[in-house]
Amino acid sequence: MKVVWTPQPRQREFMRRGEYEAFFGGAAGGGKSDCLVIEALRQVNVPNYKGLILRKTYNSLTELVEKTQYYYPQACSKARYNGSSMTWTFPSGATVRFGNVQNKNYKQKYQGKQFDFIAFDELTHFTWDEYSWFFSRNRPSGPGTVCYIRATGNPGGIGHAWVKNRFITPAPAGTPIKELTKIDGPGGQHYEFTRSRVFIPSSVFDNQILLQNDPNYLAALDAMPYAERQALLFGNWNSFSGQVFTEFKIDPAHYADQRWTHVIDPFPIPKHWEIVRSFDWGHAKPFSVGWWAVDEDGRMYRIRELYGCKKGQPNTGVEWPDQKIAREILRIEHDDPNLKGHRIVGVADPAIGLKKDQAGYGAAAAMAAEGVYFGKAKNDRIPGKMQFHYRLAFNEEGRPMMQVFSTCRHFIEQIPSLVYSETDVEDIDTTQEDHIYDESRYALCTHMITRPLPVEQEEPELEEPDPLNMRKDKEITNVIRF
């Protein structure tokens, strides 16, 4: 019997996982896309089985379709592909379909449909809203099927932050991440269920077939610019192409001495320092409040934050009334020794009090009634972004003009993950989770500085490899072995 495809060790590890969600990602060259198109075949002998393989855009589906046109006829000679619907149909009646979310009306296209297996190729190209919506489509198409979700991807892209926070940072690679959900039904019923997910890393170093067929591929990855090399060769989730604030450094070894790092240990704030409270309003989307201390040199420290995001649901607001936000702000300012007794100046997006056709209109008045006041922030996007760059720059002594307490974890997670807009190359992509960025912009623009003189720094050494990729060889292959 001719073998169509055999998984390499790291691919086999990914394909053996039993968690509801599994993400196979990290670097280039790990054979990720092959895994997805083969995994989609697992249940094709079950009548009514339906599989769906997604890419962000229609044009990006071409390579995946070509892979299936190579593998699927060898695995099942009677499988037929319909190019107009981009669907494979198997003798059992099972189907594997290709799709995309390029059109904003994608929900209408998939509404009412169900798929036992859903795969996302290059997950970091998707938003959390796009990914999570397909949970509602992942349900049995008939008896005898198993429902689950699989995904692949590399660092970078519009979804970098939420993918990292969902799969990379919660637990070591290969360790299941379990989430308990409780739901109260309309009749008083109580439901509890646990879903699990896992991250399986892979890199070009795990793909011996690729390295044998193309020994120069490693050299090609190594020749890329530093950020791309770190992401694609070593799977570094803190360095990637398109990253806006490449200057942002996190070095726990220097949290105490505050040199050559933007994240530092908390310390007592002198009573004479000014405190700026910045606010970005949100209801269905998260709101963000940041407290910034300003020292005698004009250096700004983010010392406290309040972020209104639902746990486990990126870019989803907690939907607090404005009065509740105000009361929580008052509580924090009363209880926190670094805030209590200080003169605090509040700034916020003018939209929360000015124009009736803008989201957030009237929030300033509602919060003022509770005793929390905000002035109008400077909302010029590019000058505000440049203040970030100016303040992140290190001087000769390794001190930047902006530092962040290590307790401000939401800022530390989100700011390094911001990517540039594809249409406005000088600005960030506003479709990502950017509420902390906007709120911080308002604060920094209360004490604007000029461009600092550049300080040369040595390029950091490469990190230990831990990446992931996609196999491009088109050779051998008549039975699929899982």
C-alpha positions as CSV (number, residue, x, y, z in Angstrom):
1,M,0.0,0.0,0.0
2,K,1.4,3.4,-1.0
3,V,1.7,5.9,1.8
4,V,0.3,9.3,0.9
5,W,1.5,11.2,3.9
6,T,3.1,10.5,7.3
7,P,3.4,13.1,10.1
8,Q,6.7,14.1,11.5
9,P,7.1,13.9,15.3
10,R,5.9,17.4,16.1
11,Q,3.0,17.2,13.6
12,R,2.0,13.8,15.1
13,E,2.0,15.5,18.6
14,F,-0.4,18.2,17.3
15,M,-2.7,15.7,15.5
16,R,-3.0,13.4,18.6
17,R,-4.3,16.2,20.9
18,G,-7.8,15.7,22.3
19,E,-8.4,19.3,23.5
20,Y,-11.3,21.2,21.9
21,E,-8.9,23.9,20.5
22,A,-5.3,23.3,19.5
23,F,-3.0,25.9,18.0
24,F,0.1,24.7,16.1
25,G,2.2,27.8,15.7
26,G,5.4,29.8,16.4
27,A,7.7,29.9,13.4
28,A,8.1,29.2,9.7
29,G,8.7,25.8,8.2
30,G,7.0,23.5,10.7
31,G,4.6,21.8,8.3
32,K,1.5,23.5,9.7
33,S,-0.8,23.8,6.7
34,D,-0.2,20.1,5.7
35,C,-1.5,19.1,9.2
36,L,-4.7,21.1,8.7
37,V,-5.6,19.7,5.3
38,I,-4.8,16.1,6.4
39,E,-6.6,16.5,9.7
40,A,-9.7,17.5,7.8
41,L,-9.8,14.0,6.3
42,R,-10.1,12.3,9.7
43,Q,-13.9,11.8,9.6
44,V,-14.6,11.7,5.8
45,N,-15.8,8.1,6.1
46,V,-18.6,9.3,8.4
47,P,-21.8,10.2,6.5
48,N,-22.9,13.8,7.0
49,Y,-19.5,14.9,8.3
50,K,-18.7,18.5,7.3
51,G,-15.2,20.1,7.5
52,L,-14.4,23.8,7.0
53,I,-10.9,25.2,6.3
54,L,-10.6,29.0,6.6
55,R,-8.2,31.6,5.6
56,K,-8.6,35.3,6.1
57,T,-8.9,36.2,2.4
58,Y,-10.2,34.5,-0.7
59,N,-6.9,34.8,-2.6
60,S,-4.9,33.3,0.2
61,L,-6.8,30.0,-0.1
62,T,-4.9,29.0,-3.3
63,E,-2.0,27.2,-1.6
64,L,-4.3,25.2,0.6
65,V,-6.5,24.1,-2.3
66,E,-3.4,23.0,-4.2
67,K,-2.3,20.9,-1.3
68,T,-5.6,19.1,-1.2
69,Q,-5.6,18.6,-5.0
70,Y,-2.3,16.8,-4.5
71,Y,-3.2,14.7,-1.3
72,Y,-7.0,14.1,-1.5
73,P,-7.2,12.2,-4.8
74,Q,-4.4,9.9,-3.7
75,A,-6.1,9.3,-0.4
76,C,-9.5,8.7,-1.9
77,S,-9.7,8.3,-5.7
78,K,-13.4,8.9,-5.8
79,A,-13.2,12.3,-4.0
80,R,-14.4,15.1,-6.2
81,Y,-13.6,18.8,-6.1
82,N,-16.1,21.6,-7.1
83,G,-14.2,24.7,-7.9
84,S,-17.1,27.1,-7.8
85,S,-18.1,26.1,-4.3
86,M,-14.5,25.2,-3.2
87,T,-15.8,22.0,-1.8
88,W,-14.5,18.4,-1.8
89,T,-17.2,15.7,-1.7
90,F,-16.4,12.1,-0.6
91,P,-18.2,8.8,-1.4
92,S,-19.8,8.8,2.1
93,G,-21.4,12.1,1.4
94,A,-18.9,13.9,3.7
95,T,-17.6,17.3,2.6
96,V,-14.6,19.5,3.2
97,R,-15.1,23.1,2.3
98,F,-12.8,26.1,2.0
99,G,-13.9,29.6,3.2
100,N,-12.8,33.1,4.1
101,V,-14.0,36.1,6.1
102,Q,-12.8,38.7,3.7
103,N,-16.3,40.0,3.1
104,K,-17.8,41.6,6.2
105,N,-21.0,39.8,5.6
106,Y,-19.4,36.4,6.3
107,K,-21.8,35.7,9.1
108,Q,-24.7,35.8,6.7
109,K,-22.9,33.3,4.5
110,Y,-22.4,30.8,7.3
111,Q,-25.5,31.5,9.3
112,G,-27.5,28.3,10.0
113,K,-24.7,26.0,8.9
114,Q,-22.8,23.6,11.0
115,F,-19.3,22.0,10.7
116,D,-17.9,19.2,12.8
117,F,-14.3,20.3,12.1
118,I,-13.2,23.9,11.7
119,A,-9.6,24.8,10.9
120,F,-8.0,28.3,10.7
121,D,-4.8,28.6,8.8
122,E,-2.7,31.7,9.8
123,L,-4.9,32.4,12.9
124,T,-3.1,35.6,13.6
125,H,-4.7,37.1,10.5
126,F,-8.1,36.8,12.2
127,T,-9.7,39.0,14.8
128,W,-11.0,37.4,18.0
129,D,-14.5,38.3,17.0
130,E,-14.1,36.3,13.7
131,Y,-12.5,33.3,15.4
132,S,-14.9,33.1,18.3
133,W,-18.0,33.6,16.2
134,F,-17.3,30.2,14.5
135,F,-17.7,28.5,17.8
136,S,-21.4,28.8,17.1
137,R,-21.0,26.9,13.8
138,N,-19.0,24.1,15.3
139,R,-21.7,21.5,16.0
140,P,-22.6,18.0,14.9
141,S,-23.8,17.6,11.3
142,G,-25.1,14.2,12.1
143,P,-24.6,11.1,14.3
144,G,-21.1,9.7,14.8
145,T,-19.0,12.9,14.4
146,V,-16.6,14.6,16.8
147,C,-16.6,18.5,16.9
148,Y,-13.4,20.4,17.5
149,I,-11.3,23.3,16.2
150,R,-7.7,23.5,15.0
151,A,-5.5,26.4,14.0
152,T,-2.0,27.3,12.8
153,G,-0.1,30.5,12.7
154,N,3.1,32.6,13.2
155,P,3.7,35.7,15.3
156,G,2.5,39.0,13.9
157,G,-0.7,40.1,12.2
158,I,-3.9,41.8,13.5
159,G,-4.6,38.9,15.8
160,H,-1.2,38.6,17.4
161,A,-2.2,39.9,20.8
162,W,-5.3,37.8,21.4
163,V,-3.7,34.6,20.0
164,K,-0.7,35.1,22.3
165,N,-2.9,35.7,25.3
166,R,-5.2,32.8,24.5
167,F,-2.6,30.1,23.6
168,I,1.0,31.2,24.4
169,T,1.1,33.0,27.8
170,P,-1.4,31.1,30.0
171,A,0.6,27.8,30.2
172,P,3.8,26.2,28.9
173,A,3.6,24.6,25.5
174,G,1.9,21.3,25.5
175,T,0.1,22.0,28.8
176,P,-3.7,21.9,28.5
177,I,-5.5,25.2,29.4
178,K,-8.8,24.4,31.0
179,E,-11.7,26.9,31.3
180,L,-14.8,26.4,33.4
181,T,-17.9,28.1,32.2
182,K,-21.2,28.5,34.1
183,I,-24.5,29.4,32.5
184,D,-27.8,30.0,34.2
185,G,-30.8,29.0,32.0
186,P,-34.0,31.0,31.8
187,G,-35.9,28.3,33.9
188,G,-33.4,28.4,36.7
189,Q,-31.3,25.6,35.3
190,H,-27.5,25.6,36.0
191,Y,-25.0,24.4,33.5
192,E,-21.3,23.9,34.0
193,F,-18.9,22.7,31.3
194,T,-15.1,22.7,30.9
195,R,-13.4,23.3,27.6
196,S,-9.7,22.9,27.0
197,R,-7.2,24.3,24.6
198,V,-3.4,23.8,24.0
199,F,-0.5,25.3,22.2
200,I,1.9,23.0,20.3
201,P,5.0,24.7,19.0
202,S,6.9,23.8,15.9
203,S,9.6,25.2,13.8
204,V,11.7,24.6,10.7
205,F,14.0,22.5,13.0
206,D,11.2,20.1,13.5
207,N,10.7,19.7,9.7
208,Q,13.6,17.4,8.7
209,I,12.0,16.7,5.3
210,L,12.0,20.4,4.4
211,L,15.6,20.8,5.6
212,Q,16.7,17.8,3.6
213,N,15.0,19.0,0.4
214,D,16.1,22.7,0.9
215,P,19.1,23.1,3.1
216,N,19.3,26.8,2.2
217,Y,15.9,27.5,3.8
218,L,17.5,28.1,7.2
219,A,19.9,30.6,5.6
220,A,17.1,32.4,3.9
221,L,15.3,32.8,7.3
222,D,18.5,33.9,9.0
223,A,19.0,36.6,6.4
224,M,15.7,38.3,7.2
225,P,15.6,41.6,9.3
226,Y,15.9,41.1,13.1
227,A,12.2,41.2,13.9
228,E,11.2,38.8,11.2
229,R,14.1,36.5,11.9
230,Q,13.1,36.3,15.6
231,A,9.5,35.5,14.7
232,L,9.8,33.2,11.8
233,L,13.0,31.3,12.7
234,F,12.7,31.2,16.5
235,G,9.0,31.7,17.1
236,N,9.5,34.8,19.2
237,W,6.1,36.2,20.1
238,N,7.7,39.5,21.3
239,S,9.3,40.4,18.0
240,F,7.5,40.3,14.6
241,S,7.1,42.0,11.3
242,G,4.7,45.0,11.4
243,Q,5.2,45.6,15.1
244,V,4.7,49.3,15.9
245,F,6.6,49.8,19.1
246,T,9.7,47.7,18.5
247,E,11.5,49.8,21.1
248,F,9.5,48.4,24.0
249,K,11.7,46.4,26.2
250,I,10.9,44.1,29.1
251,D,13.9,43.0,31.2
252,P,13.1,41.6,34.7
253,A,16.8,41.7,35.6
254,H,16.5,45.5,35.6
255,Y,13.1,46.1,37.1
256,A,14.7,47.3,40.3
257,D,17.4,49.6,38.8
258,Q,15.1,50.9,36.1
259,R,17.8,50.8,33.4
260,W,17.3,49.6,29.8
261,T,13.7,48.4,30.5
262,H,10.3,50.0,30.2
263,V,8.8,47.7,32.8
264,I,9.9,48.4,36.4
265,D,9.1,47.4,40.0
266,P,6.4,49.6,41.7
267,F,7.7,52.2,44.1
268,P,6.1,54.8,46.4
269,I,5.1,58.0,44.5
270,P,6.2,61.3,46.1
271,K,3.2,63.4,47.2
272,H,4.3,66.4,45.1
273,W,4.3,64.5,41.8
274,E,1.4,65.2,39.5
275,I,-1.0,62.4,38.7
276,V,-2.7,62.2,35.3
277,R,-5.8,59.9,34.9
278,S,-6.5,59.1,31.3
279,F,-9.7,57.4,30.1
280,D,-10.9,55.7,26.9
281,W,-14.6,55.0,27.0
282,G,-16.1,51.7,26.1
283,H,-19.3,49.7,26.6
284,A,-19.6,46.8,24.1
285,K,-15.8,47.2,23.7
286,P,-13.5,47.6,26.7
287,F,-12.9,50.8,28.5
288,S,-9.5,51.7,29.8
289,V,-8.4,53.9,32.7
290,G,-4.7,54.6,33.4
291,W,-3.0,56.5,36.2
292,W,0.3,58.2,35.3
293,A,2.8,59.8,37.7
294,V,5.0,62.7,36.4
295,D,8.4,63.3,38.1
296,E,10.5,66.5,38.2
297,D,12.1,65.7,34.8
298,G,8.8,65.1,33.1
299,R,9.3,61.3,33.0
300,M,5.9,59.5,33.1
301,Y,5.2,56.3,35.0
302,R,2.1,54.2,34.5
303,I,1.4,53.2,38.0
304,R,-2.2,51.8,38.0
305,E,-4.8,50.7,35.5
306,L,-8.4,49.6,35.3
307,Y,-9.4,47.7,32.1
308,G,-13.0,46.8,31.5
309,C,-12.7,43.7,29.4
310,K,-14.5,40.4,29.9
311,K,-12.2,37.6,31.1
312,G,-11.2,35.2,28.3
313,Q,-13.0,37.3,25.6
314,P,-10.5,39.7,24.0
315,N,-11.8,43.1,22.9
316,T,-15.2,42.5,24.6
317,G,-16.4,45.1,27.1
318,V,-17.9,44.4,30.5
319,E,-20.7,46.8,29.7
320,W,-20.6,48.8,32.9
321,P,-22.8,51.8,33.3
322,D,-20.8,55.1,33.4
323,Q,-21.7,55.6,37.0
324,K,-20.2,52.2,38.0
325,I,-16.9,53.1,36.2
326,A,-16.8,56.4,38.1
327,R,-17.4,54.7,41.5
328,E,-14.7,52.2,40.8
329,I,-12.3,55.0,39.9
330,L,-13.1,56.8,43.2
331,R,-12.6,53.6,45.2
332,I,-9.2,53.0,43.6
333,E,-8.1,56.6,44.2
334,H,-9.2,56.3,47.8
335,D,-7.5,53.0,48.5
336,D,-4.3,53.1,46.5
337,P,-1.5,54.8,48.6
338,N,0.1,56.0,45.4
339,L,-3.1,57.9,44.5
340,K,-4.7,58.8,47.8
341,G,-4.1,62.5,48.7
342,H,-2.7,63.4,45.3
343,R,-4.0,66.1,43.0
344,I,-5.3,64.1,40.0
345,V,-6.0,65.6,36.6
346,G,-8.3,63.6,34.3
347,V,-8.2,63.6,30.5
348,A,-10.4,61.7,28.1
349,D,-11.5,61.4,24.5
350,P,-13.7,64.5,23.7
351,A,-16.3,62.0,22.3
352,I,-17.5,61.2,25.8
353,G,-19.1,64.6,26.2
354,L,-19.4,66.5,23.0
355,K,-21.2,65.1,19.9
356,K,-24.5,63.4,20.2
357,D,-23.8,61.1,17.3
358,Q,-20.7,59.6,18.9
359,A,-20.5,56.5,21.1
360,G,-20.0,57.5,24.7
361,Y,-21.9,60.8,24.4
362,G,-22.9,62.0,27.9
363,A,-20.5,59.8,29.8
364,A,-18.5,62.7,31.0
365,A,-21.6,64.3,32.6
366,A,-22.7,61.0,34.1
367,M,-19.3,60.5,35.7
368,A,-19.0,64.1,36.9
369,A,-22.3,63.6,38.8
370,E,-20.4,60.9,40.7
371,G,-17.5,63.2,41.4
372,V,-15.1,62.0,38.6
373,Y,-14.0,64.8,36.2
374,F,-12.3,64.7,32.8
375,G,-11.0,67.4,30.6
376,K,-10.7,67.1,26.8
377,A,-7.6,65.2,25.7
378,K,-5.5,66.0,22.6
379,N,-6.7,63.4,20.1
380,D,-4.3,63.9,17.2
381,R,-3.3,60.4,16.3
382,I,0.1,60.7,14.6
383,P,1.5,63.3,17.1
384,G,0.2,61.1,19.9
385,K,1.9,58.0,18.4
386,M,5.2,59.9,18.0
387,Q,5.0,60.8,21.8
388,F,5.1,57.0,22.4
389,H,8.3,56.7,20.2
390,Y,9.9,59.7,21.8
391,R,9.3,58.6,25.3
392,L,10.3,55.0,24.7
393,A,13.8,56.0,23.5
394,F,16.6,55.3,26.0
395,N,19.1,58.0,26.9
396,E,22.8,57.3,27.5
397,E,22.1,56.0,31.0
398,G,19.4,53.6,29.8
399,R,16.5,55.7,31.1
400,P,13.5,56.3,28.9
401,M,10.9,59.1,29.5
402,M,8.1,56.5,30.0
403,Q,8.1,53.5,32.3
404,V,5.4,51.1,33.5
405,F,4.8,49.4,36.8
406,S,5.0,45.6,36.4
407,T,1.5,45.4,37.9
408,C,0.0,47.1,34.7
409,R,-0.2,43.7,32.9
410,H,-2.8,44.8,30.3
411,F,-0.6,47.6,29.1
412,I,2.4,45.2,29.0
413,E,0.5,42.7,27.0
414,Q,-1.1,45.0,24.5
415,I,1.3,47.8,23.6
416,P,4.1,45.4,22.2
417,S,1.4,43.6,20.1
418,L,0.2,46.6,18.2
419,V,0.6,46.4,14.4
420,Y,0.6,49.0,11.6
421,S,-2.4,49.8,9.5
422,E,-2.3,48.4,5.9
423,T,-4.0,51.5,4.6
424,D,-2.5,54.3,6.8
425,V,1.1,53.2,7.1
426,E,2.0,55.9,9.7
427,D,-0.8,54.8,12.1
428,I,-1.7,51.7,14.0
429,D,-4.4,49.3,12.8
430,T,-7.5,50.5,14.6
431,T,-9.4,47.2,14.2
432,Q,-7.2,45.6,16.8
433,E,-7.6,45.9,20.6
434,D,-6.2,49.5,20.9
435,H,-8.1,51.0,23.9
436,I,-5.2,51.1,26.2
437,Y,-3.1,52.6,23.5
438,D,-5.6,55.4,22.9
439,E,-6.0,56.1,26.6
440,S,-2.2,56.2,27.0
441,R,-1.9,58.6,24.1
442,Y,-4.2,61.0,25.9
443,A,-2.0,60.9,29.0
444,L,1.3,61.3,27.1
445,C,-0.1,64.3,25.2
446,T,-0.6,66.2,28.5
447,H,3.2,66.5,28.7
448,M,4.5,66.5,25.2
449,I,8.3,66.2,24.6
450,T,10.5,66.7,21.5
451,R,12.4,64.0,19.7
452,P,15.4,62.8,21.8
453,L,18.9,62.3,20.4
454,P,19.4,58.7,19.2
455,V,21.4,56.4,21.3
456,E,23.1,53.4,19.6
457,Q,22.5,50.0,21.1
458,E,23.9,46.6,20.2
459,E,21.5,44.3,18.5
460,P,20.5,41.6,21.0
461,E,21.6,38.1,20.6
462,L,19.3,35.5,19.0
463,E,17.1,33.6,21.4
464,E,17.0,29.8,21.6
465,P,15.0,28.3,18.8
466,D,11.3,27.4,19.5
467,P,9.4,28.0,16.1
468,L,6.9,26.6,13.6
469,N,6.3,26.4,9.9
470,M,4.7,25.0,6.7
471,R,6.0,22.1,4.6
472,K,6.2,22.9,0.9
473,D,7.4,19.6,-0.6
474,K,5.0,18.0,-2.9
475,E,6.5,14.6,-3.0
476,I,5.3,11.1,-2.1
477,T,2.2,10.2,-0.8
478,N,-2.0,6.9,-1.1
479,V,-2.9,6.4,2.5
480,I,-3.1,9.0,5.2
481,R,-1.6,7.8,8.5
482,F,-2.7,9.7,11.6
